Amino acid sequence: MFTEDFNPVQRLAIETCPRCHAVGLAVPDAETYANTPEADHHVEKMTICPSIVAWCPACGLVGDWPGMCWKPEEKPKRKRKGYSEIA
């Protein structure tokens, strides 16, 4: 859950759009969300609850935050046994 003092406007202002990489997402009003074409609706790779609807004013992308900005962490890769590097 979000904390009581969570301010979505301030938090989204520092997020980066996953499509155009512009900094600064916003909470869309009902009209903006309703008029967004289907092609501009982001399909999240991961659903995170709770979430809020976020909108990129630069490119028009709409999606559920934080799922739309989530990037999986890359795990460190180990060398296979018996593998030796050629110098």
C-alpha positions in Angstrom: 0.0 0.0 0.0 1.0 3.6 -0.5 1.8 5.5 2.7 -0.6 8.2 3.8 1.8 11.0 2.8 2.4 9.6 -0.7 1.9 12.3 -3.3 1.5 10.8 -6.8 2.0 14.1 -8.6 5.4 14.6 -7.0 6.5 10.9 -7.5 5.4 10.8 -11.2 7.1 14.1 -11.9 10.5 12.3 -11.6 9.6 9.1 -13.5 10.9 8.4 -17.0 8.5 7.4 -19.8 9.2 3.9 -21.0 8.4 4.8 -24.6 10.0 8.2 -25.3 12.2 8.4 -22.2 11.0 11.9 -21.3 11.1 12.8 -17.6 7.8 13.7 -16.0 4.7 11.6 -16.0 1.3 13.0 -14.8 -2.0 11.7 -13.5 -4.4 12.1 -16.5 -7.9 13.5 -16.0 -10.9 11.4 -17.1 -11.2 13.1 -20.5 -7.5 12.6 -21.4 -7.7 8.9 -20.4 -11.0 8.4 -22.4 -9.5 10.1 -25.5 -6.3 8.1 -25.5 -6.1 5.8 -28.6 -5.7 2.1 -27.9 -2.2 2.2 -29.5 -1.1 4.5 -26.7 -2.2 2.2 -23.8 0.9 0.6 -22.3 0.7 -3.2 -21.6 2.7 -3.8 -18.5 5.0 -6.8 -18.2 4.2 -7.0 -14.5 1.1 -6.0 -12.6 1.9 -4.3 -9.3 -0.9 -3.5 -6.8 -1.6 -0.9 -5.8 -1.0 1.1 -8.9 -2.2 4.5 -10.3 -2.8 5.5 -13.9 0.0 7.6 -15.3 0.2 9.6 -18.6 3.2 10.9 -20.5 2.4 14.5 -21.7 5.3 14.2 -24.3 4.1 11.2 -26.2 0.7 10.4 -24.9 1.4 7.0 -23.4 -1.0 5.9 -20.7 -0.4 3.0 -18.3 -0.5 1.7 -14.7 2.4 3.0 -12.7 4.7 1.6 -11.3 4.2 -1.5 -13.6 4.8 0.6 -16.8 8.2 1.8 -15.5 9.4 -1.4 -13.9 12.6 -2.9 -15.3 13.8 -6.3 -14.2 17.1 -6.4 -12.5 19.8 -8.3 -14.5 21.2 -11.1 -12.5 25.0 -11.5 -12.6 26.0 -14.3 -14.9 28.4 -17.0 -13.7 30.9 -18.7 -15.8 30.1 -22.3 -16.8 32.3 -25.0 -15.3 35.1 -26.0 -17.7 34.9 -22.6 -19.5 38.1 -20.8 -20.0 38.6 -17.4 -21.7 40.9 -17.2 -24.7 43.4 -14.4 -23.9 
